């Protein structure tokens, strides 16, 4: 699979993450058949700006940390977007992460 195809597939999965839920780089990679591809998903997300309808703010690291926040122009934009959807954030981390977690491998059977 070419990188651009992989990125496109990542964006398609991210578009399916419901408001008020988050997923992880690793969960997306696993769903796409690339168990060790979390970093590649991160690269895709870094390039997601300008992709229509990709809610990049809903993708966090495996511990619920807002590791992508710098790609939202810095500050607290990512946190504000998540909080507007009802997700609580404390110290750049999703509170009750397991309850908010959306696993494409389980949800998109």
C-alpha positions as CSV (number, residue, x, y, z in Angstrom):
1,X,0.0,0.0,0.0
2,X,1.5,3.4,-1.0
3,X,1.9,6.0,1.7
4,X,-0.8,8.2,0.1
5,X,-3.2,5.3,0.1
6,X,-2.4,4.6,3.8
7,X,-2.9,8.2,4.7
8,X,-6.2,8.2,2.8
9,X,-7.3,5.1,4.7
10,X,-6.4,6.7,8.0
11,X,-8.5,9.8,7.2
12,X,-11.5,7.6,6.3
13,X,-11.2,5.8,9.7
14,X,-10.8,9.1,11.6
15,X,-13.9,10.5,9.8
16,X,-15.9,7.7,11.5
17,X,-14.9,8.5,15.1
18,X,-18.1,9.8,16.7
19,X,-18.2,13.2,18.5
20,X,-17.5,12.7,22.2
21,X,-15.2,9.8,21.6
22,X,-11.5,9.4,20.9
23,X,-9.3,6.8,19.3
24,X,-5.6,6.2,19.2
25,X,-2.9,6.1,16.6
26,X,-2.3,2.4,17.4
27,X,-5.9,1.4,17.2
28,X,-6.2,3.0,13.7
29,X,-3.0,1.3,12.6
30,X,-4.2,-2.1,13.9
31,X,-7.5,-1.7,12.2
32,X,-5.7,-1.0,8.9
33,X,-3.6,-4.1,9.3
34,X,-0.4,-2.4,10.4
35,X,0.1,-3.5,14.0
36,X,3.3,-1.5,14.4
37,X,2.1,1.5,12.3
38,X,1.1,3.9,15.0
39,X,3.9,6.3,14.0
40,X,2.8,6.2,10.4
41,X,-0.7,7.1,11.5
42,X,0.8,10.0,13.4
43,X,2.5,11.2,10.3
44,X,-0.8,11.0,8.5
45,X,-2.5,13.0,11.2
46,X,0.3,15.6,11.0
47,X,-0.8,16.0,7.3
48,X,-4.5,15.9,8.0
49,X,-5.0,19.7,8.0
50,X,-6.7,20.6,4.8
51,X,-8.3,17.2,4.5
52,X,-12.1,17.8,4.5
53,X,-14.0,16.4,7.5
54,X,-11.1,14.8,9.3
55,X,-11.7,15.4,13.1
56,X,-8.0,15.1,13.9
57,X,-8.6,16.3,17.5
58,X,-10.2,12.9,18.2
59,X,-6.9,11.0,17.8
60,X,-4.7,10.8,20.9
61,X,-1.9,8.5,22.1
62,X,-2.4,5.1,23.8
63,X,-2.6,6.8,27.2
64,X,-5.1,9.4,26.2
65,X,-2.5,12.2,26.0
66,X,-3.1,15.0,23.6
67,X,0.2,14.5,21.8
68,X,-1.0,16.1,18.6
69,X,-1.9,19.4,20.1
70,X,1.0,21.3,18.5
71,X,-0.5,20.7,15.1
72,X,-3.6,22.7,16.0
73,X,-1.6,25.9,16.1
74,X,-0.4,25.4,19.7
75,X,-2.2,26.4,22.8
76,X,-5.3,24.6,23.9
77,X,-7.2,24.3,20.6
78,X,-7.2,20.5,20.6
79,X,-8.4,20.5,24.2
80,X,-11.1,23.0,23.5
81,X,-12.4,21.0,20.5
82,X,-12.6,17.9,22.7
83,X,-14.2,19.7,25.6
84,X,-16.8,21.1,23.3
85,X,-17.8,17.5,22.5
86,X,-18.1,16.7,26.3
87,X,-14.7,15.1,26.8
88,X,-13.0,16.1,30.0
89,X,-9.3,16.9,29.8
90,X,-6.9,17.4,32.7
91,X,-3.1,18.1,32.2
92,X,-3.3,17.4,28.5
93,X,-4.9,13.9,29.1
94,X,-8.4,12.6,28.5
95,X,-10.1,11.9,31.8
96,X,-11.9,8.6,31.8
97,X,-10.0,7.6,28.7
98,X,-11.3,4.0,28.6
99,X,-14.9,5.2,28.6
100,X,-14.3,7.6,25.8
101,X,-12.2,5.2,23.7
102,X,-13.6,4.3,20.3
103,X,-11.9,1.2,18.9
104,X,-12.3,0.9,15.1
105,X,-11.4,-2.8,15.3
106,X,-14.5,-3.4,17.5
107,X,-16.8,-0.8,16.1
108,X,-16.3,-1.3,12.4
109,X,-16.8,-5.0,12.1
